[in-house]
Amino acid sequence: MLYYFNSNKMFFLFIIFFSTLISISSNSWLGCWIGLEINLLSFIPLISSPNNLMNSEASLKYFLTQSIASINFLFSIIMNLFLMKNFFMDNIISILMNSSLLMKMGSTPFHFWFPNIIEGLSWFNCLILMTWQKISPMILLFYYFNLNFLMFIMMLNVLIGAIGGFNQTSLRKIMAFSSINNLGWMISALLISETLWMVYFLLYSFLISIMCGLFYSMNIFYLNQMFNFNINFSIKISIMINFLSLGGLPPFLGFFPKWLIINFMISNNSYIISFFFIMMSLITLMFYIRIIYSSFLFFSFKFKWFKIFIKNKFLILINLFSYISLLGMILSTFFFF
């Protein structure tokens, strides 16, 4: 039975991988839409579970929101094919197409489904939704974008992602709002160049993978679990390094792509936008530090029957990657200068 489940999971992951390739390599908008639909239909069986009501609810919500986004995307494709082209209609079509793609990736102002669905998923599915599921919409967004609309959206993403993380006790929701915040940075990287977006996305995926791996190995979902459990000190150090790196604090690895984006913005005289981005990063760092603070300084009574002993090679590998993340920015500065 376990083998059957794992083989099914691998099969759907395989389809998700190839549906993304279909979307980004298609030479027609209809082919891109078909790739997105295959991706949607293969991700739903991965997240749904008959034994867990939260998973079933999350899969239903995901299906409804993604279906609405797909209908809007298909409608914008039809409008692009059959309507007369002028400046006004081009703007309308590009905004409609961009909106449907933004809804697919969970961007503001269409982000309301994103934290609710992530709350009902396992850490592995959260990782897929926060990383791989954003690739197709982001690259399709690069093919046909409205610059003024996306500049407004990226600032809104950074703002909502920073403010939304306050007063959250669920780590999955905190990671969801962190993903929305980083989505603003990714859209700005996409508007600069596709290579810069790829660098940012790969480093972000690396950091998110470490965080989700840590929380999965310790079975932690809420903020109060960070100090209820007798967690090893090295694990707490790893959590601290990765949260500070995810927030973009130097000299950690997560600062490197943000530093590149800020440099491009300043060279193009976008001082106000770069200042706004930096201020919102400081707010996200504040609620990351709150998690670290609760992990390091608060301790409950340590009962003999309430301990966890993690003897996992996977966790040792995660710790190794965490320290690589710490050294990454220092090595990159030597490389560039």
MARKE-540586 format. One record per residue (C-alpha): residue in three letters; x, y, z. Coordinates in steps of 0.2 Angstrom, whole numbers, plus 2048, in hexadecimal, padded with zeros to 3 digits. Example, Ala and Ser with C-alpha at 12.3 -4.5 7.8 and 13.67 -1.06 7.14 Angstrom:
! residues 2
<site aa="ALA" u="83E" v="7EA" w="827"/>
<site aa="SER" u="844" v="7FB" w="824"/>
***
This chain:
! residues 337
<site aa="MET" u="800" v="800" w="800"/>
<site aa="LEU" u="80E" v="80C" w="804"/>
<site aa="TYR" u="817" v="808" w="7F4"/>
<site aa="TYR" u="807" v="80B" w="7EA"/>
<site aa="PHE" u="805" v="81C" w="7F3"/>
<site aa="ASN" u="817" v="821" w="7F0"/>
<site aa="SER" u="816" v="81C" w="7DD"/>
<site aa="ASN" u="807" v="826" w="7DB"/>
<site aa="LYS" u="80F" v="835" w="7E3"/>
<site aa="MET" u="81E" v="833" w="7D8"/>
<site aa="PHE" u="813" v="831" w="7C8"/>
<site aa="PHE" u="80A" v="842" w="7CC"/>
<site aa="LEU" u="81A" v="84B" w="7D0"/>
<site aa="PHE" u="821" v="845" w="7BF"/>
<site aa="ILE" u="811" v="84C" w="7B6"/>
<site aa="ILE" u="813" v="85D" w="7C0"/>
<site aa="PHE" u="825" v="85E" w="7BA"/>
<site aa="PHE" u="821" v="85A" w="7A7"/>
<site aa="SER" u="811" v="866" w="7A8"/>
<site aa="THR" u="81C" v="874" w="7AD"/>
<site aa="LEU" u="828" v="870" w="79E"/>
<site aa="ILE" u="819" v="870" w="792"/>
<site aa="SER" u="813" v="881" w="798"/>
<site aa="ILE" u="824" v="88A" w="797"/>
<site aa="SER" u="82A" v="882" w="787"/>
<site aa="SER" u="819" v="883" w="77D"/>
<site aa="ASN" u="819" v="88F" w="76E"/>
<site aa="SER" u="807" v="893" w="770"/>
<site aa="TRP" u="7FC" v="89A" w="77E"/>
<site aa="LEU" u="7F0" v="88C" w="77C"/>
<site aa="GLY" u="7FF" v="880" w="77F"/>
<site aa="CYS" u="803" v="88A" w="78F"/>
<site aa="TRP" u="7F1" v="889" w="795"/>
<site aa="ILE" u="7F1" v="876" w="792"/>
<site aa="GLY" u="801" v="874" w="79C"/>
<site aa="LEU" u="7FA" v="87E" w="7AB"/>
<site aa="GLU" u="7EA" v="873" w="7AB"/>
<site aa="ILE" u="7F4" v="863" w="7AB"/>
<site aa="ASN" u="7FE" v="86A" w="7B9"/>
<site aa="LEU" u="7EE" v="86F" w="7C3"/>
<site aa="LEU" u="7E7" v="85D" w="7C0"/>
<site aa="SER" u="7F7" v="854" w="7C6"/>
<site aa="PHE" u="7F9" v="85F" w="7D6"/>
<site aa="ILE" u="7E8" v="85C" w="7DD"/>
<site aa="PRO" u="7EA" v="849" w="7DF"/>
<site aa="LEU" u="7FB" v="84D" w="7E8"/>
<site aa="ILE" u="7F3" v="858" w="7F5"/>
<site aa="SER" u="7E2" v="84F" w="7F8"/>
<site aa="SER" u="7E0" v="841" w="804"/>
<site aa="PRO" u="7D1" v="838" w="809"/>
<site aa="ASN" u="7D7" v="836" w="81B"/>
<site aa="ASN" u="7DA" v="849" w="81E"/>
<site aa="LEU" u="7CC" v="855" w="81D"/>
<site aa="MET" u="7D8" v="864" w="81C"/>
<site aa="ASN" u="7E1" v="85D" w="80D"/>
<site aa="SER" u="7D0" v="85A" w="804"/>
<site aa="GLU" u="7CA" v="86B" w="808"/>
<site aa="ALA" u="7DB" v="873" w="802"/>
<site aa="SER" u="7DA" v="868" w="7F2"/>
<site aa="LEU" u="7C8" v="86F" w="7EE"/>
<site aa="LYS" u="7CD" v="881" w="7F1"/>
<site aa="TYR" u="7DC" v="87F" w="7E6"/>
<site aa="PHE" u="7D2" v="877" w="7D8"/>
<site aa="LEU" u="7C5" v="886" w="7D9"/>
<site aa="THR" u="7D1" v="894" w="7D9"/>
<site aa="GLN" u="7DD" v="88C" w="7CC"/>
<site aa="SER" u="7CD" v="889" w="7C1"/>
<site aa="ILE" u="7C8" v="89B" w="7C2"/>
<site aa="ALA" u="7DA" v="8A0" w="7BD"/>
<site aa="SER" u="7DA" v="894" w="7AF"/>
<site aa="ILE" u="7C9" v="89A" w="7A8"/>
<site aa="ASN" u="7D0" v="8AC" w="7A9"/>
<site aa="PHE" u="7E0" v="8A7" w="7A0"/>
<site aa="LEU" u="7D7" v="89E" w="792"/>
<site aa="PHE" u="7CB" v="8AD" w="790"/>
<site aa="SER" u="7DA" v="8B9" w="78F"/>
<site aa="ILE" u="7E1" v="8AE" w="782"/>
<site aa="ILE" u="7D1" v="8AE" w="777"/>
<site aa="MET" u="7D0" v="8C1" w="779"/>
<site aa="ASN" u="7E2" v="8C2" w="773"/>
<site aa="LEU" u="7DF" v="8B7" w="764"/>
<site aa="PHE" u="7CE" v="8BF" w="75E"/>
<site aa="LEU" u="7CD" v="8D1" w="763"/>
<site aa="MET" u="7D3" v="8E0" w="75A"/>
<site aa="LYS" u="7E4" v="8E6" w="760"/>
<site aa="ASN" u="7E7" v="8F7" w="767"/>
<site aa="PHE" u="7F0" v="8FF" w="775"/>
<site aa="PHE" u="7E0" v="8FE" w="781"/>
<site aa="MET" u="7DC" v="8EC" w="77D"/>
<site aa="ASP" u="7EE" v="8E6" w="77E"/>
<site aa="ASN" u="7EE" v="8EE" w="790"/>
<site aa="ILE" u="7DE" v="8E5" w="795"/>
<site aa="ILE" u="7E3" v="8D4" w="78E"/>
<site aa="SER" u="7F5" v="8D5" w="796"/>
<site aa="ILE" u="7ED" v="8DA" w="7A7"/>
<site aa="LEU" u="7E0" v="8CC" w="7A6"/>
<site aa="MET" u="7ED" v="8BF" w="7A1"/>
<site aa="ASN" u="7F9" v="8C5" w="7AF"/>
<site aa="SER" u="7EC" v="8C5" w="7BC"/>
<site aa="SER" u="7E7" v="8B3" w="7B8"/>
<site aa="LEU" u="7FA" v="8AE" w="7B9"/>
<site aa="LEU" u="7FC" v="8B7" w="7C9"/>
<site aa="MET" u="7EC" v="8AF" w="7D0"/>
<site aa="LYS" u="7F4" v="89E" w="7CB"/>
<site aa="MET" u="804" v="8A2" w="7D5"/>
<site aa="GLY" u="7FB" v="8A9" w="7E4"/>
<site aa="SER" u="800" v="8BB" w="7E2"/>
<site aa="THR" u="7F7" v="8CA" w="7E9"/>
<site aa="PRO" u="7EA" v="8D0" w="7E7"/>
<site aa="PHE" u="7E4" v="8BE" w="7E3"/>
<site aa="HIS" u="7EE" v="8B6" w="7F2"/>
<site aa="PHE" u="7E0" v="8B2" w="7FE"/>
<site aa="TRP" u="7DF" v="8A0" w="7F9"/>
<site aa="PHE" u="7F1" v="89D" w="7FB"/>
<site aa="PRO" u="7F4" v="89D" w="80E"/>
<site aa="ASN" u="7E3" v="894" w="811"/>
<site aa="ILE" u="7E8" v="886" w="805"/>
<site aa="ILE" u="7FA" v="885" w="80C"/>
<site aa="GLU" u="7F3" v="883" w="81E"/>
<site aa="GLY" u="7EB" v="872" w="819"/>
<site aa="LEU" u="7FA" v="86B" w="810"/>
<site aa="SER" u="809" v="860" w="816"/>
<site aa="TRP" u="81A" v="869" w="815"/>
<site aa="PHE" u="81F" v="85F" w="805"/>
<site aa="ASN" u="810" v="866" w="7FC"/>
<site aa="CYS" u="813" v="877" w="803"/>
<site aa="LEU" u="824" v="877" w="7FC"/>
<site aa="ILE" u="81E" v="872" w="7EB"/>
<site aa="LEU" u="810" v="87F" w="7EB"/>
<site aa="MET" u="81C" v="88D" w="7F1"/>
<site aa="THR" u="82A" v="889" w="7E4"/>
<site aa="TRP" u="826" v="87D" w="7D5"/>
<site aa="GLN" u="814" v="883" w="7D2"/>
<site aa="LYS" u="81A" v="895" w="7D0"/>
<site aa="ILE" u="826" v="891" w="7C1"/>
<site aa="SER" u="819" v="88F" w="7B3"/>
<site aa="PRO" u="80F" v="89F" w="7B7"/>
<site aa="MET" u="81F" v="8A9" w="7BA"/>
<site aa="ILE" u="827" v="8A5" w="7A9"/>
<site aa="LEU" u="816" v="8A7" w="7A0"/>
<site aa="LEU" u="815" v="8B8" w="7A9"/>
<site aa="PHE" u="826" v="8BD" w="7A2"/>
<site aa="TYR" u="820" v="8B9" w="790"/>
<site aa="TYR" u="812" v="8C6" w="790"/>
<site aa="PHE" u="812" v="8D3" w="79F"/>
<site aa="ASN" u="80B" v="8E4" w="7A2"/>
<site aa="LEU" u="819" v="8ED" w="7AA"/>
<site aa="ASN" u="80F" v="8FB" w="7B4"/>
<site aa="PHE" u="803" v="8EE" w="7BA"/>
<site aa="LEU" u="811" v="8E2" w="7C0"/>
<site aa="MET" u="81A" v="8F0" w="7C9"/>
<site aa="PHE" u="80B" v="8F4" w="7D3"/>
<site aa="ILE" u="808" v="8E1" w="7D7"/>
<site aa="MET" u="81A" v="8DE" w="7DC"/>
<site aa="MET" u="819" v="8EC" w="7E9"/>
<site aa="LEU" u="808" v="8E6" w="7EF"/>
<site aa="ASN" u="810" v="8D4" w="7F1"/>
<site aa="VAL" u="81E" v="8DA" w="7FB"/>
<site aa="LEU" u="812" v="8E4" w="806"/>
<site aa="ILE" u="805" v="8D7" w="809"/>
<site aa="GLY" u="812" v="8C9" w="80C"/>
<site aa="ALA" u="81A" v="8D4" w="819"/>
<site aa="ILE" u="80A" v="8D9" w="822"/>
<site aa="GLY" u="801" v="8C9" w="820"/>
<site aa="GLY" u="80E" v="8BF" w="82A"/>
<site aa="PHE" u="80A" v="8C9" w="83A"/>
<site aa="ASN" u="7FF" v="8C0" w="848"/>
<site aa="GLN" u="801" v="8AF" w="83F"/>
<site aa="THR" u="804" v="8A0" w="84A"/>
<site aa="SER" u="804" v="893" w="83C"/>
<site aa="LEU" u="816" v="891" w="835"/>
<site aa="ARG" u="80E" v="88C" w="824"/>
<site aa="LYS" u="804" v="89C" w="823"/>
<site aa="ILE" u="814" v="8A6" w="828"/>
<site aa="MET" u="81D" v="89D" w="81A"/>
<site aa="ALA" u="80F" v="8A0" w="80E"/>
<site aa="PHE" u="810" v="8B3" w="811"/>
<site aa="SER" u="823" v="8B2" w="810"/>
<site aa="SER" u="820" v="8AA" w="7FF"/>
<site aa="ILE" u="814" v="8B8" w="7FA"/>
<site aa="ASN" u="822" v="8C5" w="7FF"/>
<site aa="ASN" u="82F" v="8BC" w="7F5"/>
<site aa="LEU" u="823" v="8BB" w="7E6"/>
<site aa="GLY" u="824" v="8CE" w="7E6"/>
<site aa="TRP" u="837" v="8CD" w="7E5"/>
<site aa="MET" u="836" v="8BF" w="7D7"/>
<site aa="ILE" u="82B" v="8CA" w="7CC"/>
<site aa="SER" u="837" v="8D9" w="7CE"/>
<site aa="ALA" u="845" v="8CD" w="7C9"/>
<site aa="LEU" u="83B" v="8C7" w="7BA"/>
<site aa="LEU" u="838" v="8D8" w="7B4"/>
<site aa="ILE" u="84B" v="8DB" w="7B5"/>
<site aa="SER" u="851" v="8CB" w="7AC"/>
<site aa="GLU" u="84C" v="8B9" w="7AB"/>
<site aa="THR" u="85D" v="8B4" w="7B1"/>
<site aa="LEU" u="85C" v="8BE" w="7C1"/>
<site aa="TRP" u="84B" v="8B6" w="7C4"/>
<site aa="MET" u="852" v="8A5" w="7C2"/>
<site aa="VAL" u="860" v="8A9" w="7CF"/>
<site aa="TYR" u="853" v="8B0" w="7DB"/>
<site aa="PHE" u="847" v="8A1" w="7D9"/>
<site aa="LEU" u="855" v="894" w="7DB"/>
<site aa="LEU" u="85C" v="89B" w="7EB"/>
<site aa="TYR" u="84A" v="89E" w="7F2"/>
<site aa="SER" u="845" v="88C" w="7EE"/>
<site aa="PHE" u="855" v="886" w="7F6"/>
<site aa="LEU" u="851" v="890" w="807"/>
<site aa="ILE" u="83F" v="88B" w="807"/>
<site aa="SER" u="844" v="878" w="804"/>
<site aa="ILE" u="84F" v="879" w="813"/>
<site aa="MET" u="841" v="881" w="81E"/>
<site aa="CYS" u="834" v="875" w="819"/>
<site aa="GLY" u="840" v="866" w="81B"/>
<site aa="LEU" u="844" v="86C" w="82D"/>
<site aa="PHE" u="831" v="86E" w="832"/>
<site aa="TYR" u="82D" v="85E" w="829"/>
<site aa="SER" u="83A" v="854" w="832"/>
<site aa="MET" u="835" v="85B" w="843"/>
<site aa="ASN" u="822" v="85A" w="83F"/>
<site aa="ILE" u="820" v="86D" w="844"/>
<site aa="PHE" u="811" v="877" w="83E"/>
<site aa="TYR" u="80E" v="885" w="84A"/>
<site aa="LEU" u="818" v="892" w="853"/>
<site aa="ASN" u="815" v="88B" w="865"/>
<site aa="GLN" u="81D" v="87B" w="860"/>
<site aa="MET" u="82E" v="884" w="85D"/>
<site aa="PHE" u="830" v="885" w="870"/>
<site aa="ASN" u="825" v="876" w="876"/>
<site aa="PHE" u="831" v="869" w="86F"/>
<site aa="ASN" u="843" v="866" w="876"/>
<site aa="ILE" u="84B" v="86B" w="865"/>
<site aa="ASN" u="85D" v="868" w="862"/>
<site aa="PHE" u="868" v="878" w="863"/>
<site aa="SER" u="86F" v="875" w="852"/>
<site aa="ILE" u="85E" v="874" w="84A"/>
<site aa="LYS" u="859" v="884" w="852"/>
<site aa="ILE" u="869" v="88C" w="84A"/>
<site aa="SER" u="864" v="885" w="839"/>
<site aa="ILE" u="853" v="88C" w="83B"/>
<site aa="MET" u="85A" v="89D" w="840"/>
<site aa="ILE" u="866" v="89D" w="831"/>
<site aa="ASN" u="859" v="899" w="824"/>
<site aa="PHE" u="84C" v="8A5" w="82B"/>
<site aa="LEU" u="859" v="8B3" w="82B"/>
<site aa="SER" u="85E" v="8AE" w="819"/>
<site aa="LEU" u="84C" v="8AD" w="813"/>
<site aa="GLY" u="84A" v="8BF" w="81A"/>
<site aa="GLY" u="859" v="8C5" w="810"/>
<site aa="LEU" u="864" v="8CA" w="81E"/>
<site aa="PRO" u="877" v="8CB" w="81A"/>
<site aa="PRO" u="883" v="8C2" w="81A"/>
<site aa="PHE" u="877" v="8B3" w="817"/>
<site aa="LEU" u="873" v="8AC" w="806"/>
<site aa="GLY" u="862" v="8B3" w="804"/>
<site aa="PHE" u="868" v="8C4" w="804"/>
<site aa="PHE" u="872" v="8C1" w="7F4"/>
<site aa="PRO" u="864" v="8C1" w="7E7"/>
<site aa="LYS" u="85B" v="8D0" w="7F0"/>
<site aa="TRP" u="86B" v="8D9" w="7EF"/>
<site aa="LEU" u="86C" v="8D6" w="7DC"/>
<site aa="ILE" u="85A" v="8DD" w="7DA"/>
<site aa="ILE" u="85D" v="8EC" w="7E5"/>
<site aa="ASN" u="86D" v="8F0" w="7DA"/>
<site aa="PHE" u="863" v="8EF" w="7CA"/>
<site aa="MET" u="855" v="8FA" w="7D2"/>
<site aa="ILE" u="862" v="907" w="7D8"/>
<site aa="SER" u="86B" v="907" w="7C7"/>
<site aa="ASN" u="85A" v="90B" w="7BE"/>
<site aa="ASN" u="856" v="919" w="7CB"/>
<site aa="SER" u="848" v="90F" w="7D3"/>
<site aa="TYR" u="84D" v="916" w="7E5"/>
<site aa="ILE" u="83B" v="916" w="7EC"/>
<site aa="ILE" u="837" v="904" w="7E7"/>
<site aa="SER" u="848" v="8FE" w="7ED"/>
<site aa="PHE" u="845" v="907" w="7FE"/>
<site aa="PHE" u="833" v="900" w="7FF"/>
<site aa="PHE" u="83A" v="8EE" w="7FC"/>
<site aa="ILE" u="847" v="8F0" w="809"/>
<site aa="MET" u="83B" v="8F6" w="816"/>
<site aa="MET" u="82F" v="8E8" w="813"/>
<site aa="SER" u="83D" v="8DB" w="814"/>
<site aa="LEU" u="841" v="8E2" w="826"/>
<site aa="ILE" u="82F" v="8DF" w="82B"/>
<site aa="THR" u="830" v="8CD" w="825"/>
<site aa="LEU" u="840" v="8CB" w="82F"/>
<site aa="MET" u="837" v="8D1" w="83E"/>
<site aa="PHE" u="82B" v="8C2" w="83E"/>
<site aa="TYR" u="838" v="8B6" w="839"/>
<site aa="ILE" u="842" v="8BC" w="848"/>
<site aa="ARG" u="833" v="8BA" w="853"/>
<site aa="ILE" u="833" v="8A7" w="84E"/>
<site aa="ILE" u="845" v="8A6" w="852"/>
<site aa="TYR" u="843" v="8AF" w="863"/>
<site aa="SER" u="835" v="8A3" w="868"/>
<site aa="SER" u="840" v="894" w="863"/>
<site aa="PHE" u="850" v="89A" w="86D"/>
<site aa="LEU" u="849" v="8A3" w="87C"/>
<site aa="PHE" u="839" v="89A" w="881"/>
<site aa="PHE" u="839" v="888" w="888"/>
<site aa="SER" u="82C" v="87E" w="890"/>
<site aa="PHE" u="82F" v="871" w="89D"/>
<site aa="LYS" u="838" v="862" w="896"/>
<site aa="PHE" u="82F" v="853" w="89B"/>
<site aa="LYS" u="837" v="842" w="899"/>
<site aa="TRP" u="829" v="83C" w="88E"/>
<site aa="PHE" u="829" v="84C" w="883"/>
<site aa="LYS" u="839" v="84B" w="87A"/>
<site aa="ILE" u="83D" v="849" w="868"/>
<site aa="PHE" u="84D" v="840" w="862"/>
<site aa="ILE" u="850" v="844" w="850"/>
<site aa="LYS" u="85D" v="838" w="849"/>
<site aa="ASN" u="85B" v="83B" w="837"/>
<site aa="LYS" u="868" v="83C" w="829"/>
<site aa="PHE" u="85C" v="848" w="81F"/>
<site aa="LEU" u="85D" v="854" w="82E"/>
<site aa="ILE" u="870" v="854" w="82E"/>
<site aa="LEU" u="870" v="858" w="81B"/>
<site aa="ILE" u="864" v="867" w="81E"/>
<site aa="ASN" u="870" v="86D" w="82C"/>
<site aa="LEU" u="87E" v="86C" w="81F"/>
<site aa="PHE" u="874" v="876" w="813"/>
<site aa="SER" u="870" v="883" w="820"/>
<site aa="TYR" u="883" v="886" w="823"/>
<site aa="ILE" u="886" v="887" w="810"/>
<site aa="SER" u="878" v="894" w="810"/>
<site aa="LEU" u="882" v="89E" w="81E"/>
<site aa="LEU" u="892" v="89E" w="814"/>
<site aa="GLY" u="88A" v="8A1" w="803"/>
<site aa="MET" u="889" v="8B4" w="804"/>
<site aa="ILE" u="89B" v="8B5" w="80A"/>
<site aa="LEU" u="8A1" v="8AA" w="7FB"/>
<site aa="SER" u="896" v="8B4" w="7EF"/>
<site aa="THR" u="89E" v="8C5" w="7F4"/>
<site aa="PHE" u="8AF" v="8BE" w="7F1"/>
<site aa="PHE" u="8A9" v="8B7" w="7E0"/>
<site aa="PHE" u="8A3" v="8C8" w="7DB"/>
<site aa="PHE" u="8B0" v="8D3" w="7E2"/>
***
